[in-house]
Each structure stands twice: as C-alpha cells, then as structure tokens.
C-alpha cells in the first residue's frame, strides 16, 4: 500500500497506525508545515488481528488519572474536549460517538471522585441510588462519550488521507531502515530517497522489539470483551473492584454493546477464552440485568443463556502498558552513514497500568480505551516536541 504524491515541507514519518499514530499524524499534518507519511504493518481497514490493539477497545472516555497525576489529567481532559466537539450533532464524526449517561459504582472508597467532575452532568449519588449493586459503597454519574473504534479509526484514516497525508504498508525491524532509505526503501522507488526530517514512534507494544527503540518497559495487559447486539441499552455502567477485573458495559451508537472485561499482565494468548467469556457475561448481567432482552425480563429472571444469542463477537487485545507511564519524549539519532546528520525522534506510546498507581481514582484495567482517551492530548504534546526539535535544528 502506498500513496505518495509529490510533496513539500518537512518530511515527517509516523510509525504506527493505531489510534495514537493516526491522531498524532493528523495533528502534525493539519499543522500545515509538514508532509506526513504513516508507515505501518496494519491499518484500520484490515481484518481484525491481535497485533492491532485499537480495534478491540471498548471504548469510552472515563478518566483513570490519579489525584497526583497532573500530566495524565491534562492529556485526558484535552482529549475529551476535542472528542466532545467532534461528536457534536451534524459533525462529520458524529456517527463514531454516542453521548451517553454513565454510572460508576465503587466497591471500595474512591480517593477523590471529584476528579471526574469535569464531565457534563457530574453528580455524586446517594446510597439509595446504588443499592441495586450490593458491592457498591459509593457511586457517581455523569455524561460521557462512547466510541465505536472500527468506525472511528476508519474516519481518522480517511481524514488524514483527505488532507494530503500518505500511507505506506511495511514491516520494519529497525528505525535505521527509515532514516537511511526513506519511503523509497519500502515502495520500490528507484529515485534517490527523500531525506526523513523526523520520526514519530507510535507503535504501542511494538516498542518492545523495534530496533532503535527496544523499550523493555513495555509489556502486554491482555483484555477480553464480548460484543452484544442490544440496542435497548442507552447508558453505560462500570463496577470498580480493587485488584480484580473491572466490569463495564459500553453501548455504542449502532446498537451494539461491549461487555468487559479482564486485565492480565504479560498474557500473550491471542484468542478469546470461552470460560472467560462466560465469566464476563455473568458479571455484566449482575451489574446490568437489562442486558437481557425485554421480552425475557417481562417473564422471568434472566440468565447468561439469554445473552448468548445476542453475541456478535468475542474479542481480546493486548494493551501496550509501560512501566513509568506514557512515553512522550524526544531524542536525536544519527542517520546511518553520516555522523554529522542527526534527526529528531519523538516517542508517543505506552500507558501506565492504573493498578500500579497508588492514588488512582479507580484501580481498573482501563481497557484498550485508555489510548483513545489520551489520544488527542498526547498528539498535541508530540507536536509540541516536534516543533521544539525543529526550532533547534
């Protein structure tokens, strides 16, 4: 796959086409001073696979930032503001989102529920309002955004291309391949390679093995979900229980509902486990009995068997967690064969597995949606680093 017209401006290559890579490429491309190419092995329009995590996200925007994590709070709030505007009625991206009520129940006392107060319609619930969830000791409600990842990712790719972006499909082993050979190394071009002026690394879990990055602090946190057809569900719910998987229900605009989830560190298994699917459905039904069809609930108490005919898909993804949190950082690297020619590399990947944060509002798995809910904030941060690097060039 290649789409490479004649271009002008600084030549910036973004490696990775997940939600972080696409969002970052768009922000750089729409800045107007750069020619941007996304180099990736997998794109949103490809069939779903375990290597491409973004497809498997829930996803909704529910902050997991701790009270002392000001950087993450800033990234999430900037992203929410941009997504809220994108989801406005009549906008070109409206169909990718569902503005929906959300209720979060906590089985242990949360450190600071007011961290969620920036969401529209935020309020703390009194005890009678969460008595329906026996484990809950407190609860909050607010309005947020639920995202349909396949639709949203396809929209991002189309937006990038329509504004002059270019894409190249390739599997690379080391960043030196790009720095020395440019895009011609992957497209079969016989002309002299156009020099690459900057690289932006958005490869998620791939940062662990990509030569020139080799970040061993990156590791997978496997998540499994179930996608149901349940158009009667209009609002989301989550139950946060310390040290175990968070249970969440995320309705989408197309009438489907994601039920999750799991969080297993360093689990690389690429397919959904049947026993885990049953466990997810049991927890989901306990939290949200309305998942069962109304006709069933009118006659009797629903069971997991009533949800099985609603299953569209069982999925799992490998979240790109990173010890130390998101890496948004710049460095300079020499172009192979030239000791004097150096180019900036901007890193934008990974996330802090929230259970590792002592003061996190919710010790949750944050699902694959964690990347979604920081995507625009981190893209803006990467753009700032890029422009700072070019200013020093």
SETORDO-373557 format. One record per residue (C-alpha): residue in one letter; x, y, z; residue number from 0. Coordinates in Angstrom, 1 decimal, padded with zeros to 4 digits, always signed. Example, Ala and Ser with C-alpha at 12.3 -4.5 7.8 and 13.67 -1.06 7.14 Angstrom:
REM SETORDO-373557
NODE	a	+012.3	-004.5	+007.8	0
NODE	s	+013.7	-001.1	+007.1	1
REM end
This chain:
REM SETORDO-373557
NODE	x	+000.0	+000.0	+000.0	0
NODE	x	+001.4	+003.3	-001.0	1
NODE	x	+000.0	+006.8	-001.7	2
NODE	x	+002.9	+009.1	-002.2	3
NODE	x	+002.4	+012.2	-004.4	4
NODE	x	+005.0	+015.0	-004.8	5
NODE	x	+005.2	+016.9	-001.6	6
NODE	x	+006.8	+019.8	+000.1	7
NODE	x	+007.7	+020.8	+003.6	8
NODE	x	+009.5	+018.9	+006.4	9
NODE	x	+009.3	+015.2	+005.8	10
NODE	x	+007.8	+013.6	+008.9	11
NODE	x	+007.2	+009.8	+009.2	12
NODE	x	+004.8	+008.4	+011.9	13
NODE	x	+005.4	+004.7	+012.6	14
NODE	x	+002.2	+003.1	+013.7	15
NODE	x	-001.5	+003.4	+012.6	16
NODE	x	-003.3	+002.7	+015.8	17
NODE	x	-005.4	+005.4	+017.5	18
NODE	x	-002.3	+007.2	+018.8	19
NODE	x	-000.5	+007.1	+015.5	20
NODE	x	-003.5	+008.3	+013.5	21
NODE	x	-004.3	+011.1	+015.9	22
NODE	x	-000.7	+012.2	+016.0	23
NODE	x	-000.3	+012.1	+012.2	24
NODE	x	-003.5	+014.2	+011.8	25
NODE	x	-002.3	+016.9	+014.3	26
NODE	x	+001.1	+017.2	+012.5	27
NODE	x	-000.4	+017.1	+009.0	28
NODE	x	-003.1	+019.7	+009.8	29
NODE	x	-000.4	+022.0	+011.3	30
NODE	x	+000.2	+022.8	+007.6	31
NODE	x	+004.0	+023.0	+007.6	32
NODE	x	+004.8	+019.3	+007.2	33
NODE	x	+004.5	+016.4	+004.8	34
NODE	x	+003.4	+013.4	+006.8	35
NODE	x	+003.6	+009.7	+006.0	36
NODE	x	+002.2	+006.9	+008.2	37
NODE	x	+004.3	+003.8	+007.9	38
NODE	x	+002.6	+000.7	+009.4	39
NODE	x	+002.2	-003.0	+009.0	40
NODE	x	-001.5	-002.9	+009.8	41
NODE	x	-004.2	-000.3	+009.1	42
NODE	x	-007.8	+000.2	+010.4	43
NODE	x	-009.3	-001.1	+007.2	44
NODE	x	-007.6	-004.5	+007.5	45
NODE	x	-009.2	-007.5	+009.1	46
NODE	x	-009.1	-007.6	+012.9	47
NODE	x	-005.9	-009.2	+014.3	48
NODE	x	-004.2	-009.4	+017.7	49
NODE	x	-001.3	-007.2	+016.5	50
NODE	x	-003.6	-004.2	+016.1	51
NODE	x	-005.0	-003.4	+019.6	52
NODE	x	-007.0	-000.3	+018.8	53
NODE	x	-009.8	-002.3	+017.0	54
NODE	x	-010.5	-004.2	+020.3	55
NODE	x	-011.1	-001.2	+022.5	56
NODE	x	-014.4	-000.7	+024.3	57
NODE	x	-014.1	+002.3	+024.3	58
NODE	x	-015.4	+005.1	+026.4	59
NODE	x	-013.9	+008.2	+027.9	60
NODE	x	-013.8	+007.7	+031.6	61
NODE	x	-010.8	+009.2	+033.3	62
NODE	x	-008.4	+006.9	+035.3	63
NODE	x	-005.9	+009.6	+036.3	64
NODE	x	-004.8	+009.7	+039.9	65
NODE	x	-005.1	+012.8	+042.0	66
NODE	x	-001.3	+013.3	+041.8	67
NODE	x	-001.0	+012.6	+038.1	68
NODE	x	-001.4	+016.1	+036.6	69
NODE	x	+000.1	+015.1	+033.3	70
NODE	x	-002.4	+012.4	+032.7	71
NODE	x	-005.3	+014.6	+033.8	72
NODE	x	-004.2	+017.2	+031.3	73
NODE	x	-003.9	+014.7	+028.4	74
NODE	x	-007.4	+013.2	+029.2	75
NODE	x	-009.2	+016.5	+029.5	76
NODE	x	-007.7	+017.9	+026.3	77
NODE	x	-008.8	+014.7	+024.5	78
NODE	x	-012.3	+014.8	+025.9	79
NODE	x	-012.8	+018.4	+024.9	80
NODE	x	-011.7	+017.6	+021.3	81
NODE	x	-013.8	+014.5	+021.1	82
NODE	x	-016.9	+016.2	+022.6	83
NODE	x	-016.6	+018.8	+019.8	84
NODE	x	-016.2	+016.1	+017.2	85
NODE	x	-019.3	+014.3	+018.5	86
NODE	x	-021.5	+017.4	+018.1	87
NODE	x	-024.7	+016.8	+016.2	88
NODE	x	-024.2	+017.3	+012.4	89
NODE	x	-020.5	+017.0	+012.6	90
NODE	x	-018.6	+014.7	+010.2	91
NODE	x	-017.5	+012.4	+013.1	92
NODE	x	-020.9	+012.3	+014.9	93
NODE	x	-021.6	+008.8	+013.8	94
NODE	x	-018.5	+007.5	+015.5	95
NODE	x	-019.7	+008.5	+019.0	96
NODE	x	-022.6	+008.1	+021.4	97
NODE	x	-023.1	+010.8	+024.0	98
NODE	x	-024.5	+008.7	+026.9	99
NODE	x	-025.1	+008.7	+030.6	100
NODE	x	-022.5	+006.8	+032.6	101
NODE	x	-022.7	+005.4	+036.2	102
NODE	x	-019.6	+004.3	+038.0	103
NODE	x	-020.0	+002.1	+041.1	104
NODE	x	-017.2	+001.7	+043.6	105
NODE	x	-016.7	-001.4	+045.8	106
NODE	x	-014.0	+000.4	+047.7	107
NODE	x	-013.9	+004.1	+048.8	108
NODE	x	-012.5	+006.2	+045.9	109
NODE	x	-009.7	+008.6	+046.7	110
NODE	x	-011.3	+011.6	+045.1	111
NODE	x	-014.5	+011.3	+043.0	112
NODE	x	-014.3	+014.9	+042.1	113
NODE	x	-011.6	+014.1	+039.6	114
NODE	x	-014.5	+013.1	+037.3	115
NODE	x	-016.3	+016.4	+037.9	116
NODE	x	-015.1	+017.9	+034.5	117
NODE	x	-017.6	+015.6	+032.8	118
NODE	x	-021.0	+017.1	+031.9	119
NODE	x	-023.8	+016.4	+034.4	120
NODE	x	-021.5	+015.0	+037.1	121
NODE	x	-023.0	+014.3	+040.5	122
NODE	x	-022.4	+012.0	+043.4	123
NODE	x	-025.2	+009.5	+044.1	124
NODE	x	-026.8	+008.9	+047.5	125
NODE	x	-027.0	+005.4	+048.9	126
NODE	x	-030.5	+004.5	+047.7	127
NODE	x	-029.4	+005.2	+044.1	128
NODE	x	-026.8	+002.4	+044.2	129
NODE	x	-028.5	-000.1	+046.5	130
NODE	x	-029.1	-002.2	+043.4	131
NODE	x	-025.4	-003.0	+043.3	132
NODE	x	-024.7	-004.9	+046.5	133
NODE	x	-020.9	-004.4	+046.3	134
NODE	x	-021.1	-000.7	+045.9	135
NODE	x	-020.1	+001.7	+048.7	136
NODE	x	-020.4	+004.8	+046.6	137
NODE	x	-021.3	+005.9	+043.1	138
NODE	x	-021.2	+008.8	+040.7	139
NODE	x	-023.0	+009.6	+037.4	140
NODE	x	-022.1	+011.9	+034.5	141
NODE	x	-022.3	+012.1	+030.8	142
NODE	x	-019.5	+010.9	+028.6	143
NODE	x	-018.6	+009.7	+025.1	144
NODE	x	-018.7	+006.1	+024.0	145
NODE	x	-016.7	+005.4	+020.9	146
NODE	x	-017.1	+002.8	+018.1	147
NODE	x	-013.4	+002.0	+017.4	148
NODE	x	-013.8	+000.4	+014.0	149
NODE	x	-015.8	+003.3	+012.7	150
NODE	x	-013.7	+006.0	+014.4	151
NODE	x	-010.4	+004.6	+013.3	152
NODE	x	-011.6	+004.4	+009.7	153
NODE	x	-012.8	+008.0	+010.0	154
NODE	x	-009.3	+009.1	+011.3	155
NODE	x	-007.6	+007.4	+008.4	156
NODE	x	-009.9	+008.9	+005.8	157
NODE	x	-009.4	+012.4	+007.5	158
NODE	x	-005.7	+012.0	+007.3	159
NODE	x	-005.7	+011.0	+003.7	160
NODE	x	-008.2	+013.6	+002.6	161
NODE	x	-005.9	+016.4	+003.9	162
NODE	x	-002.8	+015.2	+002.0	163
NODE	x	-001.4	+012.5	+004.2	164
NODE	x	+000.3	+009.5	+002.8	165
NODE	x	+000.4	+005.8	+003.9	166
NODE	x	+002.9	+003.1	+003.3	167
NODE	x	+002.5	-000.5	+004.4	168
NODE	x	+005.7	-002.1	+005.6	169
NODE	x	+007.1	-004.2	+008.4	170
NODE	x	+010.3	-002.7	+009.7	171
NODE	x	+012.9	-004.1	+012.1	172
NODE	x	+014.9	-001.0	+012.9	173
NODE	x	+014.3	+002.7	+012.7	174
NODE	x	+017.6	+002.9	+010.8	175
NODE	x	+015.8	+001.4	+007.7	176
NODE	x	+013.6	+004.5	+007.5	177
NODE	x	+016.3	+007.0	+008.3	178
NODE	x	+018.7	+005.7	+005.7	179
NODE	x	+016.3	+004.6	+002.9	180
NODE	x	+013.3	+006.9	+003.4	181
NODE	x	+010.0	+005.7	+002.0	182
NODE	x	+011.7	+004.5	-001.2	183
NODE	x	+013.1	+001.6	+000.8	184
NODE	x	+009.6	+000.2	+001.2	185
NODE	x	+007.9	+001.3	-002.1	186
NODE	x	+010.4	+000.1	-004.7	187
NODE	x	+011.2	+003.6	-005.8	188
NODE	x	+014.4	+003.9	-007.8	189
NODE	x	+014.9	+007.6	-007.3	190
NODE	x	+017.1	+009.0	-004.6	191
NODE	x	+015.5	+008.7	-001.2	192
NODE	x	+013.9	+011.9	+000.1	193
NODE	x	+015.6	+012.5	+003.5	194
NODE	x	+013.4	+012.0	+006.6	195
NODE	x	+013.4	+015.1	+008.8	196
NODE	x	+011.8	+013.5	+011.8	197
NODE	x	+010.3	+010.2	+013.1	198
NODE	x	+007.4	+009.8	+015.5	199
NODE	x	+007.2	+006.5	+017.2	200
NODE	x	+003.6	+005.3	+017.9	201
NODE	x	+004.0	+001.6	+017.8	202
NODE	x	+002.4	+000.6	+021.1	203
NODE	x	+003.5	-002.9	+022.1	204
NODE	x	+005.9	-002.9	+019.1	205
NODE	x	+008.2	-000.5	+021.0	206
NODE	x	+009.4	-003.6	+022.9	207
NODE	x	+011.0	-005.1	+019.9	208
NODE	x	+011.5	-002.3	+017.3	209
NODE	x	+015.2	-001.8	+016.8	210
NODE	x	+016.4	+001.6	+017.8	211
NODE	x	+013.7	+001.8	+020.5	212
NODE	x	+013.9	-001.6	+022.3	213
NODE	x	+011.8	-000.4	+025.2	214
NODE	x	+011.7	-003.4	+027.6	215
NODE	x	+009.5	-001.4	+030.0	216
NODE	x	+006.6	-002.1	+027.5	217
NODE	x	+004.5	-005.2	+028.3	218
NODE	x	+001.1	-006.5	+027.4	219
NODE	x	-002.0	-006.4	+029.6	220
NODE	x	-004.5	-008.7	+027.9	221
NODE	x	-008.1	-007.7	+027.9	222
NODE	x	-011.1	-009.8	+026.7	223
NODE	x	-014.6	-008.5	+025.9	224
NODE	x	-017.9	-009.6	+024.4	225
NODE	x	-019.8	-007.6	+021.8	226
NODE	x	-023.6	-008.0	+022.0	227
NODE	x	-026.5	-006.7	+019.9	228
NODE	x	-028.6	-004.9	+022.5	229
NODE	x	-030.0	-001.6	+021.0	230
NODE	x	-032.3	-001.1	+024.1	231
NODE	x	-029.2	-000.2	+026.3	232
NODE	x	-028.8	+003.5	+026.3	233
NODE	x	-026.4	+004.2	+029.2	234
NODE	x	-023.1	+002.8	+030.4	235
NODE	x	-022.2	+001.3	+033.8	236
NODE	x	-018.9	+000.3	+035.5	237
NODE	x	-018.2	-001.5	+038.7	238
NODE	x	-014.7	-000.8	+040.1	239
NODE	x	-013.4	-003.6	+042.4	240
NODE	x	-009.9	-003.3	+043.7	241
NODE	x	-007.5	-006.0	+042.5	242
NODE	x	-009.9	-007.7	+040.2	243
NODE	x	-011.2	-007.0	+036.7	244
NODE	x	-013.4	-004.0	+036.2	245
NODE	x	-016.9	-004.9	+034.9	246
NODE	x	-018.2	-002.4	+032.4	247
NODE	x	-021.0	-002.1	+029.9	248
NODE	x	-020.4	+000.4	+027.0	249
NODE	x	-023.3	+000.9	+024.5	250
NODE	x	-022.5	+002.2	+021.0	251
NODE	x	-024.4	+004.3	+018.5	252
NODE	x	-025.0	+001.3	+016.2	253
NODE	x	-027.0	-000.6	+018.9	254
NODE	x	-024.1	-002.9	+019.9	255
NODE	x	-022.8	-003.1	+023.4	256
NODE	x	-019.4	-004.0	+024.7	257
NODE	x	-019.3	-006.1	+027.9	258
NODE	x	-016.0	-006.5	+029.7	259
NODE	x	-013.5	-007.1	+030.9	260
NODE	x	-010.2	-008.6	+032.1	261
NODE	x	-006.7	-007.4	+032.9	262
NODE	x	-003.9	-010.0	+032.8	263
NODE	x	-000.3	-008.8	+032.7	264
NODE	x	+002.1	-010.5	+030.4	265
NODE	x	-000.6	-012.7	+028.9	266
NODE	x	+000.1	-013.1	+025.2	267
NODE	x	-002.7	-015.5	+024.3	268
NODE	x	-004.3	-014.2	+021.0	269
NODE	x	-007.8	-015.6	+021.1	270
NODE	x	-010.8	-015.3	+023.4	271
NODE	x	-011.1	-017.9	+026.1	272
NODE	x	-014.6	-019.4	+026.3	273
NODE	x	-014.6	-019.7	+030.1	274
NODE	x	-013.6	-016.0	+030.3	275
NODE	x	-016.5	-015.1	+028.1	276
NODE	x	-018.9	-016.8	+030.4	277
NODE	x	-017.4	-015.0	+033.4	278
NODE	x	-017.7	-011.6	+031.7	279
NODE	x	-021.3	-012.2	+030.8	280
NODE	x	-022.1	-013.3	+034.4	281
NODE	x	-020.6	-010.2	+035.8	282
NODE	x	-022.2	-008.0	+033.2	283
NODE	x	-025.6	-009.4	+033.8	284
NODE	x	-025.3	-009.0	+037.5	285
NODE	x	-024.4	-005.3	+037.1	286
NODE	x	-026.8	-004.6	+034.3	287
NODE	x	-029.8	-007.1	+034.2	288
NODE	x	-031.3	-005.0	+031.4	289
NODE	x	-028.7	-006.6	+029.0	290
NODE	x	-031.2	-009.4	+028.6	291
NODE	x	-034.0	-008.8	+026.0	292
NODE	x	-037.0	-007.0	+027.4	293
NODE	x	-039.3	-010.0	+026.4	294
NODE	x	-037.2	-012.3	+028.7	295
NODE	x	-037.2	-009.9	+031.6	296
NODE	x	-041.0	-009.5	+031.4	297
NODE	x	-041.4	-013.2	+032.0	298
NODE	x	-038.6	-014.3	+034.4	299
NODE	x	-035.2	-013.6	+035.9	300
NODE	x	-032.7	-013.6	+033.0	301
NODE	x	-029.6	-015.8	+032.9	302
NODE	x	-026.4	-015.9	+030.9	303
NODE	x	-028.1	-018.3	+028.5	304
NODE	x	-030.4	-015.4	+027.4	305
NODE	x	-027.3	-013.3	+026.4	306
NODE	x	-025.6	-016.0	+024.2	307
NODE	x	-027.9	-015.4	+021.2	308
NODE	x	-027.0	-011.7	+021.3	309
NODE	x	-023.3	-012.4	+020.9	310
NODE	x	-021.8	-010.9	+017.8	311
NODE	x	-018.1	-011.3	+018.6	312
NODE	x	-015.7	-012.4	+021.4	313
NODE	x	-012.5	-010.4	+021.3	314
NODE	x	-009.3	-009.8	+023.0	315
NODE	x	-006.5	-007.3	+022.7	316
NODE	x	-003.0	-006.7	+024.1	317
NODE	x	-002.9	-003.3	+025.7	318
NODE	x	+000.6	-001.7	+025.4	319
NODE	x	+001.3	-001.0	+029.1	320
NODE	x	+004.5	+000.6	+030.1	321
NODE	x	+006.3	+000.8	+033.5	322
NODE	x	+006.6	+004.5	+034.2	323
NODE	x	+003.6	+005.5	+032.1	324
NODE	x	+003.2	+007.1	+028.6	325
NODE	x	+006.5	+007.9	+026.9	326
NODE	x	+006.2	+011.3	+025.3	327
NODE	x	+009.8	+012.2	+024.8	328
NODE	x	+012.2	+013.5	+022.1	329
NODE	x	+015.8	+012.4	+021.3	330
NODE	x	+018.2	+012.8	+018.4	331
NODE	x	+019.7	+010.0	+016.4	332
NODE	x	+022.3	+009.9	+013.7	333
NODE	x	+021.4	+008.9	+010.2	334
NODE	x	+023.3	+005.7	+009.3	335
NODE	x	+026.4	+006.5	+007.2	336
NODE	x	+026.5	+010.1	+008.4	337
NODE	x	+027.9	+011.0	+011.8	338
NODE	x	+027.0	+014.7	+011.4	339
NODE	x	+023.4	+014.3	+010.2	340
NODE	x	+021.0	+013.8	+013.1	341
NODE	x	+017.2	+013.8	+013.1	342
NODE	x	+014.7	+014.1	+016.0	343
NODE	x	+012.7	+011.1	+017.1	344
NODE	x	+009.5	+011.8	+019.0	345
NODE	x	+008.2	+008.9	+021.2	346
NODE	x	+004.5	+008.7	+021.8	347
NODE	x	+003.4	+005.3	+023.1	348
NODE	x	+002.6	+003.2	+026.2	349
NODE	x	+000.3	+003.8	+029.2	350
NODE	x	+000.6	+003.4	+032.9	351
NODE	x	-001.3	+000.3	+034.1	352
NODE	x	-003.6	+002.1	+036.6	353
NODE	x	-003.4	-000.6	+039.3	354
NODE	x	+000.3	+000.5	+039.7	355
NODE	x	-000.8	+004.0	+040.8	356
NODE	x	-001.4	+004.1	+044.5	357
NODE	x	-003.7	+007.1	+044.3	358
NODE	x	-005.6	+006.2	+041.2	359
NODE	x	-009.3	+007.1	+041.3	360
NODE	x	-010.1	+003.6	+040.1	361
NODE	x	-007.8	+000.6	+040.0	362
NODE	x	-009.1	-000.5	+036.7	363
NODE	x	-007.9	-002.1	+033.5	364
NODE	x	-009.0	+001.0	+031.6	365
NODE	x	-009.4	-001.4	+028.6	366
NODE	x	-008.0	-000.5	+025.2	367
NODE	x	-009.9	+002.7	+025.6	368
NODE	x	-007.1	+004.2	+027.6	369
NODE	x	-005.3	+005.1	+024.4	370
NODE	x	-008.4	+006.6	+023.0	371
NODE	x	-009.0	+008.9	+026.0	372
NODE	x	-005.5	+010.4	+025.9	373
NODE	x	-005.1	+010.3	+022.1	374
NODE	x	-005.5	+013.9	+021.2	375
NODE	x	-003.8	+015.2	+024.3	376
NODE	x	-000.7	+013.1	+023.6	377
NODE	x	-000.8	+014.0	+019.9	378
NODE	x	-000.7	+017.7	+020.8	379
NODE	x	+002.2	+017.0	+023.2	380
NODE	x	+004.1	+015.1	+020.4	381
NODE	x	+003.5	+018.0	+018.0	382
NODE	x	+004.9	+020.5	+020.6	383
NODE	x	+008.1	+018.3	+021.0	384
NODE	x	+008.4	+018.1	+017.2	385
NODE	x	+008.2	+021.8	+016.7	386
NODE	x	+010.6	+022.4	+019.5	387
NODE	x	+013.1	+020.0	+017.9	388
NODE	x	+012.8	+021.7	+014.5	389
NODE	x	+013.3	+025.1	+016.2	390
NODE	x	+016.7	+023.9	+017.5	391
NODE	x	+017.6	+022.3	+014.1	392
REM end
